[in-house]
């Protein structure tokens, strides 16, 4: 992976991580288009470049995250995080095997797009607009919805948790923001585990050059994610999810065409 390829991949990560369009599918497609070889560092880079996106959420919502007097906020995130943490550990090998199946990711990308076409109509009565009104039960249910993204790579963690939030009566904005908040422990856990696994199993991947690439990628992802989050909230309030659904359907078709013409999407 070259420096330019790393920057482009980081831009894609920053743009797609918090949108309901599947960062997994976009990273796979981008890697294939760029001709990035399947190797240990490629996988490590994709898994660790998410850290920049995590920091962007903390920076944008710093008042929420640094208000240590409101332990209730952290407890809600912890409760929502538990299902993905448990299932992620138990099914890690199976999930990784699925990630090696581009046709599966393509199908989930397409089907997820169809689902988003109807979300706004299904949850018209979702009106909760304040985090303080989210209950522990709401948090757990949203965490269970997040499992859709854990078990079905390509579904989109953001799509799963936002849909879960709206199903629990959160309005579009609050559902999206809680999804951002939940991304912090979820992606931080994945980031830490990826580095730990690399340290234990492939320490040669953590050489100075690769570490510099990871740092660069995270800086780029951080900047782009801040822009993406602000733009997403504005767009969501005005237009809802329908256009994201059509976008996913189009990308799913493009991925299928890419596969049928003999190209590889696995990283």
PyMOL commands that set and color helices and strands:
alter all, ss='L'
color gray80, all
select helices_A, chain A and resi 3-16+23-34+40-48+50-60+62-65+71-90+92-99+102-122+131-133+136-151+157-167+172-201+203-206+208-239+242-260
alter helices_A, ss='H'
color red, helices_A
deselect
rebuild
show_as cartoon
